[in-house]
Amino acid sequence: HKFDPIPTKDYYAMAGIFRSTDAHYGTINGQGNRQPSRLLTIVGSDKNRAQKIRNHEFKLEQENAKLLLMQEENRELRALKKKANANQKARMRRLNRDIKAARANIKNLEEQSPAANFAMGVKDGRVADTRVLVRGEIRNQGPIVKRGFLQVLDHVKAYPIGSRASGRMQLASWLTQPDNPLTARVMVNRVWHHLFGAGIVRTVDNFGATGERPSHPELLDHLAMKFVENNWSVKSIIREIVLSRSYQLSSEMVEANLKNDPNNRLLWRMNHKRLSAESLRDAMLATSGRLNPQPAAGSEITKIGDVIAARAMRQLSQGQRNTNRRSVYLPIMRNSLPEMMRIFDAAEPSLIVGKRNETTVPTQALYLMNSPFVSGQAVAMAQRIMNRTEQPAEGIRLAYELAFARAATDDEVSKAQNFLSEVSEEKDTPGQWAIFCQALLASAEFRYIN
């Protein structure tokens, strides 16, 4: 590494672990993709069912192999054209019939396939150590480096990697050793970042020489120790943090503190935080009363099966639009991020994103004003208010409680009543209340945690 104490050999030692691993991510061979792979079949604990699935897959592979051989022979015979003799022409006719029958047989086998669940995953592949590529040149190969771990952390117990093992299990054991100085600290720092809007180490992806120093190193050590002591429980470390005084502070400004610590590195107040794309969507569904907190039965990807992703795109997009479940349960494909997620800076699925960028752009305001999703939640929220209140002032106060979790001031109630009367001459119409509710959902106060 250019700045950190990680030599080239360490890189190739760890690269060997992943080169000895087969990744199954469900793609086909084609232009721009030279590494096709199938999804892994999840067979569960039913051994008889698992054996049936394996037998069926073996039979299907045999039929496909026969078909490929016949197609290759047929291509060679067809290349002869007019030079083919009578026997060769007869053979071509038989091959055409056999190829047609084989395709029908394969189609029939695929339709009769035992029900199986699919998932992306990895398993041990062909085990091999890696050669150093001098200056990164593929043709300039240096010595072979055995699979292993970072030497700078040589005080952490390293498990020997057998000659037939990829090293993934040993890597996982090495990472989760209680005395590993990185894993627990990196994890609790990310939890802190999500809760406070900024990590104890602000460069959440970089604990190296070019990263920022921790603002409270002793606190980071303490939280890492508690995390390991509680069996690496994320729930326990979240509880530890949210029950602290620092987390429960308001975001109110104090002039003296602002002057001495404008970036709030000493945590004298809570940071102003904007709702993430997922939280914003969930908040709208909760405010409208439509949020379904239960996960769906099974996975949308599993239901679709091991097929070309493009065929599943329309079905997944439709499911993303129609579901009222929490955003964490939305099926996400790398090239099919839901519109709201994309506009409000959700993490790009094809990248590793430790810290999201926050943008404020016109498309966000346009989405809040014109999106069928937002207007639909506003209509549902309006109906919810009309069902629970009789007087406009009561409805306005309830709307503020639902949207902002606070009581409306007398001035806000007065202005809202004037707004409702200006929207329509008729009183207490659903459309009138829907416009008011959409204005609340599109407001800055709804999108920010103060």
Secondary structure as GFF3:
##gff-version 3
##sequence-region A 1 450
A	DSSP	alpha_helix	8	19	.	.	.	ID=ss1
A	DSSP	beta_strand	21	24	.	.	.	ID=ss2
A	DSSP	beta_strand	40	42	.	.	.	ID=ss3
A	DSSP	alpha_helix	47	80	.	.	.	ID=ss4
A	DSSP	three_ten_helix	81	83	.	.	.	ID=ss5
A	DSSP	alpha_helix	86	111	.	.	.	ID=ss6
A	DSSP	beta_strand	117	119	.	.	.	ID=ss7
A	DSSP	beta_strand	121	124	.	.	.	ID=ss8
A	DSSP	beta_strand	130	133	.	.	.	ID=ss9
A	DSSP	three_ten_helix	134	136	.	.	.	ID=ss10
A	DSSP	beta_strand	141	145	.	.	.	ID=ss11
A	DSSP	three_ten_helix	151	153	.	.	.	ID=ss12
A	DSSP	alpha_helix	168	175	.	.	.	ID=ss13
A	DSSP	alpha_helix	183	196	.	.	.	ID=ss14
A	DSSP	alpha_helix	217	229	.	.	.	ID=ss15
A	DSSP	alpha_helix	234	242	.	.	.	ID=ss16
A	DSSP	alpha_helix	245	248	.	.	.	ID=ss17
A	DSSP	alpha_helix	255	260	.	.	.	ID=ss18
A	DSSP	beta_strand	273	274	.	.	.	ID=ss19
A	DSSP	alpha_helix	277	288	.	.	.	ID=ss20
A	DSSP	alpha_helix	300	304	.	.	.	ID=ss21
A	DSSP	alpha_helix	309	322	.	.	.	ID=ss22
A	DSSP	three_ten_helix	327	329	.	.	.	ID=ss23
A	DSSP	alpha_helix	339	343	.	.	.	ID=ss24
A	DSSP	alpha_helix	362	370	.	.	.	ID=ss25
A	DSSP	alpha_helix	372	388	.	.	.	ID=ss26
A	DSSP	alpha_helix	392	404	.	.	.	ID=ss27
A	DSSP	alpha_helix	410	423	.	.	.	ID=ss28
A	DSSP	alpha_helix	430	441	.	.	.	ID=ss29
A	DSSP	alpha_helix	444	447	.	.	.	ID=ss30
A	DSSP	beta_strand	448	449	.	.	.	ID=ss31
###
